[in-house]
Amino acid sequence: MKPIKKTSLLLVILLAFSASSTGCWDRIELEDIAWVQAMGFDAGIDGYLATTVQIGIPHSLRSSTVAGGGPGGDPEYLTVTVHSKTALEALDLICTNLGRRVSLEHAQLFLFGEDFARSGLRSLAGALDRYREVRGSALVAVAKGRAEDLLRINTSPLEVSPSRFIQTVLQQHIYTGLFKAATLARDFVNLTESSSVAPAVPLLGISADFEPPGNQSGTGGQGNQLESNPGEQYPSTPQLGERLEPGDVPPGLINPEGGATHGEGGVIPKTGGGPVSFLGLAVFRGDKMVGTLSAEEARAVLAVHGDLERASFAVPDPEKPDEVKYSLGFTVQSASSRVSVRRTGEDVELDVKVNLEVSYVSPKTQTDYTDPRMVYVAEGALASYFKTVLDGAIQKTQDMGADVFGFGRRVKMTFLTWPEFEAFEWPNRYKDARIATSVEVKVRRTGLVLGPLNVPRWEAEETK
């Protein structure tokens, strides 16, 4: 019998080891995971935390997209609310209910209820920032009312997946300026500790004209869910005869000082459409929400930051300022600002200058403001209007003690060292700062039509 060579023996051992190996020990099938798309937090029962997760149903999403699913089909997502001591404990409890491991790796939105946000988010924000599955690029927002209620209906009639709606609606700040660009989770956590800038996040709200189907008037329960199709919950086409009556205009839409203004959250004068709106800002002082800014005031914040990319303004006609049917329409093409700081000891004076370049696009008037002799009147009308909005926004944030404009970054440059600036405690001194503002508007384009449409002589005779 010939002896076995060492090389042959080694080969036999390696083959035996390979045959007994079971492959990747940490392999997890995709079908074993429940992928969270959005997560909401509210104050729970007896001091507990109410955690709501919105989980997409893969086979329903696929059938709705490929096979043309729609109203009357299976729900595209499910919503679960659990009351627990911590958010991580809630995820474990949801696992035992759904039979799948809950993963936050693809969560795109963390939504805080308004009351819960006012109570302070430091411990929860710190936990989200520490947890390995939470991406820093996830979005943060505040819901007017309870996040739980909003997450059960936040799918647009035009979208199948809630995550798709989140992606598309948060892109609309580029075209409207009615809310701040989506705040990332990592940025929110950093700003809660900042001494120079206060956090501000988009504000969501359920539309004022939303009515739940049947007798479902919100949940507020401990895990009960609306399983009806989002399209059935809120049809995009109103019934014949449905219209917005004067008495149905949501409170807060009309500016008590005169003129119309955009509201906050779901305050939009509309009938039909989607059930959820992004409008305005939730303002924080540290980790606590201290107030809100309207959509018009959000534009002022964006302009000071230099982030107002596009916005449309309807300004009262200078010749007939009290008549709503007459107005001047402008589209902002670019915005920039310059902030100057003068500090004497503990006294701070700020000069804020905003420059707007606009196009004159929608004249609802018979005055020819495209005439070179009248352009300055149109520019002055928009400058005065925007300065009023800017001054109001600054005053509101000073009353809150929350510098969302980032003036502290300029004040910081007047100190030689960081410890000196920290000792100055700018968040506590912001309310006492003297701030002067000015707005300069330049009309760059007036379109190809020169002057308003003429009123025929025979029609003018009839209206006399």
Sequence and secondary structure as in RCSB ss.txt:
>XXXX:A:sequence
MKPIKKTSLLLVILLAFSASSTGCWDRIELEDIAWVQAMGFDAGIDGYLATTVQIGIPHSLRSSTVAGGGPGGDP
EYLTVTVHSKTALEALDLICTNLGRRVSLEHAQLFLFGEDFARSGLRSLAGALDRYREVRGSALVAVAKGRAEDL
LRINTSPLEVSPSRFIQTVLQQHIYTGLFKAATLARDFVNLTESSSVAPAVPLLGISADFEPPGNQSGTGGQGNQ
LESNPGEQYPSTPQLGERLEPGDVPPGLINPEGGATHGEGGVIPKTGGGPVSFLGLAVFRGDKMVGTLSAEEARA
VLAVHGDLERASFAVPDPEKPDEVKYSLGFTVQSASSRVSVRRTGEDVELDVKVNLEVSYVSPKTQTDYTDPRMV
YVAEGALASYFKTVLDGAIQKTQDMGADVFGFGRRVKMTFLTWPEFEAFEWPNRYKDARIATSVEVKVRRTGLVL
GPLNVPRWEAEETK
>XXXX:A:secstr
     HHHHHHHHHHHHHHH  S TT   GGGEEEEEEEEEEE GGG EEEEEEEE HHHHHHHHHS   TTS  
SEEEEEEEESSHHHHHHHHHHHHSSEEE TT  EEEEEHHHHHH  HHHHHHHHH TT  TT EEEEESS HHHH
HTT   TT SSHHHHHHHHTTTHHHH SS   EEHHHHHHHHT SS   EEEEEEE TT   STT     SSS  
  S HHHHS SS  TT    GGGS TTSB TTSSB   STT    SSS SEEEEEEEEEETTEEEEEE HHHHHH
HHHHHT    EEEEEE TTSTT TT EEEEEEEEEEEEEEEEEETTEEEEEEEEEEEEEEEEEESSS TTSTTTH
HHHHHHHHHHHHHHHHHHHHHHHHHT  TT HHHHHHTTSSSHHHHHHH HHHHGGG EEEEEEEEEEEE  SS 
SS    HHHHHHH 
